[in-house]
Amino acid sequence: MNSNENDSPITVKEAGRRGGRATLESQGREFFSRIGKKGGQRTAELYRGLLKEFGRKGGRPRRPTLDEYMGEEANNERG
């Protein structure tokens, strides 16, 4: 039996890629533009307050430094 592309299992990543290409061929680029815009609008509706807060802080929330994470105990041990 010849081993070819159809006989071997595919990864989730490859399955997604194939599905995306098939959707692109059947629906076209305008479809992706339309659903992307809908997704962005829905995200803005659900998380408007959070997005405003991120904007005020200058973008994405930053990760706390080790000192902030550990609290005052970290500062006292160094001194």
Secondary structure in CASP SS format (residue, H / E / C, confidence):
PFRMAT SS
TARGET T0000
AUTHOR 0000-0000-0000
METHOD secondary structure of the structure
MODEL  1
M C 1.00
N C 1.00
S C 1.00
N C 1.00
E C 1.00
N C 1.00
D C 1.00
S C 1.00
P C 1.00
I C 1.00
T C 1.00
V H 1.00
K H 1.00
E H 1.00
A H 1.00
G H 1.00
R H 1.00
R H 1.00
G H 1.00
G H 1.00
R H 1.00
A H 1.00
T H 1.00
L H 1.00
E H 1.00
S H 1.00
Q H 1.00
G C 1.00
R H 1.00
E H 1.00
F H 1.00
F H 1.00
S H 1.00
R H 1.00
I H 1.00
G H 1.00
K H 1.00
K H 1.00
G H 1.00
G H 1.00
Q H 1.00
R H 1.00
T H 1.00
A H 1.00
E H 1.00
L H 1.00
Y H 1.00
R H 1.00
G H 1.00
L H 1.00
L H 1.00
K H 1.00
E H 1.00
F H 1.00
G H 1.00
R H 1.00
K H 1.00
G C 1.00
G C 1.00
R C 1.00
P C 1.00
R C 1.00
R C 1.00
P C 1.00
T C 1.00
L H 1.00
D H 1.00
E H 1.00
Y H 1.00
M H 1.00
G C 1.00
E H 1.00
E H 1.00
A H 1.00
N H 1.00
N H 1.00
E H 1.00
R H 1.00
G C 1.00
END
